[in-house]
Amino acid sequence: MFDKSKLTYGLTAFLDILGFGAQVLSVTPEEDLEGLLNDIRLIRKEFEHEPSDPSDQEIHLAYGKTVLAFSDSVIVNIPLVSRMVSISGEFDALGSELHSMALAQFICIENALFLRGGVDLDWWYLDGTTLVSKSLANAYSLEGKACVPVIAVSNKLYSFLENNSGRRNYSPDIDPLLANFRRFSGEVAGKTIDIRFLDYLSIVAGEIDWSATPAKLKFLASLDDEQKDKQKWAWHQENLRTLFAVHARTVEMAHSRCEEASIQAKYLWLAEYHNEVASEFSIDDPSCFCAVEGISF
């Protein structure tokens, strides 16, 4: 008999590093292993595998969150029954976790770690070291179908959020469902894909502010209200340009270093996604766009 208390229903994500297997096959342990280990440590840290900070540990308990790690892969599970869900509701609890995943994905990309993943909603059974889960099987399958370096979201999970009563707490202009997901249908590297994914770049760009510092606050003190607003906006735009410029250079570098055509096509897709988001944020600085062969902006 299985232990029914170990059976839950909720969100499961499967994520891994794009091209990691090929890197393992080509490294010399004595010279390159430490670099690979650092990559694994980073993805585990950002997705909160075995957090050491007491506040992070408390959040895990509140969400009933499980994070497992195997080589470069990370598995995250959030049940629909938890202390946090009882407080904030299903929509906000799951939405918060997906938002955190997008932020973690961006930090990994800043460190040239491009992730691909899948997220689904279904049952999960974990007893000690024994794991059986339909949501994990679906998330793993979705990760493979995604093809490009994004975190794909299943239709089942999206439909659950779309029709959840908690969504009614948001007006259309701040609806997280509309702001946090993007859909792509087309061909990449000869493969036809149709995915809905976490719009990580828009999520991060949407959180950029003018970054208050003591020096900036001192400078603002000498200005009138209108001048303050203009200066804050100028700093905000400067930070936004920096974000897009750094992301663009990282994608360009990954594309230039890749020799396999099918992998290059995935970075080309990512460059197109980058430029699409940059345009939506009304960025007009050419340095903030990806410039790789095969793309125009």
Secondary structure, DSSP 8 states (H G I E B T S, - for coil): ---GGGEEEEEEEEEEETTHHHHHHH--HHHHHHHHHHHHHHHHHHTTSS--SHHHHHHHHHHT-EEEEETTEEEEEEESSSHHHHHH-HHHHHHHHHHHHHHHHHHHHHTT--EEEEEEEEEEEEETTEEEEHHHHHHHHHHHHH-SSSEEE-HHHHHHHHT-GGGGGS-GGG-HHHHHEEEEEEEETTEEEEEEEE-HHHHHHTT------HHHHHHHTTS-HHHHHHHHHHHHHHHHHHHHHHHHHHHHHHHHH---HHHHHHHHHHHHHHHHHHHHTT---GGGS---TT---
